[in-house]
Amino acid sequence: MNNQNDKLPVFVYGTLLAGFGNHRNYVKPYQHEATSATIQGEIYHLPAGYPGLLKGEQEVVGEIVTFAPDVYEQALAGLDELETYYVWRG
């Protein structure tokens, strides 16, 4: 991603919200702006101990987080690691 327009905001919920451990480790360290938001979906509590979000009809409360351009890649890499989502960023 080289273009500022490619740097999309991220919807966060659950432990990535302010006051929770994952927010302290994966969001707060990076300059960002956060706006309260809701989306339509359904949260599942998976046996591994963390939530999953799928398309659904319920209201899910969270935030839209926009990371500053100079920390965007680093912040996203941390979120990808937390979610075990690996993308080649070559």
Contacts in CASP RR format, 6 or more apart in sequence:
PFRMAT RR
TARGET T0000
AUTHOR 0000-0000-0000
METHOD contacts of the structure
MODEL  1
MNNQNDKLPVFVYGTLLAGFGNHRNYVKPYQHEATSATIQGEIYHLPAGY
PGLLKGEQEVVGEIVTFAPDVYEQALAGLDELETYYVWRG
1 7 0 8 1.000
1 72 0 8 1.000
1 73 0 8 1.000
1 89 0 8 1.000
4 69 0 8 1.000
7 67 0 8 1.000
7 69 0 8 1.000
7 72 0 8 1.000
9 64 0 8 1.000
9 65 0 8 1.000
9 66 0 8 1.000
10 64 0 8 1.000
10 65 0 8 1.000
10 66 0 8 1.000
10 67 0 8 1.000
10 76 0 8 1.000
10 79 0 8 1.000
11 37 0 8 1.000
11 39 0 8 1.000
11 62 0 8 1.000
11 63 0 8 1.000
11 64 0 8 1.000
11 65 0 8 1.000
12 23 0 8 1.000
12 27 0 8 1.000
12 62 0 8 1.000
12 63 0 8 1.000
12 65 0 8 1.000
13 43 0 8 1.000
13 51 0 8 1.000
13 53 0 8 1.000
13 60 0 8 1.000
13 61 0 8 1.000
13 62 0 8 1.000
13 63 0 8 1.000
14 20 0 8 1.000
14 22 0 8 1.000
14 51 0 8 1.000
14 62 0 8 1.000
15 21 0 8 1.000
15 22 0 8 1.000
15 23 0 8 1.000
15 50 0 8 1.000
16 22 0 8 1.000
16 23 0 8 1.000
16 26 0 8 1.000
16 27 0 8 1.000
16 79 0 8 1.000
17 23 0 8 1.000
17 62 0 8 1.000
17 63 0 8 1.000
18 27 0 8 1.000
18 28 0 8 1.000
18 34 0 8 1.000
18 63 0 8 1.000
22 82 0 8 1.000
26 75 0 8 1.000
26 78 0 8 1.000
26 79 0 8 1.000
26 82 0 8 1.000
27 34 0 8 1.000
27 65 0 8 1.000
27 75 0 8 1.000
30 67 0 8 1.000
30 68 0 8 1.000
30 71 0 8 1.000
30 74 0 8 1.000
30 75 0 8 1.000
31 67 0 8 1.000
31 68 0 8 1.000
31 70 0 8 1.000
31 71 0 8 1.000
32 65 0 8 1.000
32 66 0 8 1.000
32 67 0 8 1.000
32 68 0 8 1.000
32 71 0 8 1.000
32 75 0 8 1.000
33 65 0 8 1.000
33 66 0 8 1.000
34 63 0 8 1.000
34 64 0 8 1.000
34 65 0 8 1.000
34 66 0 8 1.000
35 63 0 8 1.000
35 64 0 8 1.000
36 61 0 8 1.000
36 62 0 8 1.000
36 63 0 8 1.000
37 61 0 8 1.000
37 62 0 8 1.000
37 63 0 8 1.000
37 64 0 8 1.000
38 59 0 8 1.000
38 60 0 8 1.000
38 61 0 8 1.000
38 62 0 8 1.000
39 59 0 8 1.000
39 60 0 8 1.000
39 62 0 8 1.000
40 55 0 8 1.000
40 56 0 8 1.000
40 57 0 8 1.000
40 58 0 8 1.000
40 59 0 8 1.000
40 60 0 8 1.000
41 53 0 8 1.000
41 54 0 8 1.000
41 55 0 8 1.000
41 56 0 8 1.000
41 57 0 8 1.000
41 58 0 8 1.000
41 59 0 8 1.000
41 60 0 8 1.000
42 53 0 8 1.000
42 54 0 8 1.000
42 55 0 8 1.000
42 56 0 8 1.000
42 57 0 8 1.000
42 58 0 8 1.000
42 60 0 8 1.000
43 51 0 8 1.000
43 52 0 8 1.000
43 53 0 8 1.000
43 58 0 8 1.000
43 60 0 8 1.000
44 51 0 8 1.000
44 52 0 8 1.000
44 53 0 8 1.000
44 54 0 8 1.000
45 51 0 8 1.000
45 52 0 8 1.000
46 52 0 8 1.000
53 60 0 8 1.000
67 75 0 8 1.000
67 76 0 8 1.000
73 89 0 8 1.000
77 89 0 8 1.000
79 85 0 8 1.000
80 86 0 8 1.000
80 87 0 8 1.000
END
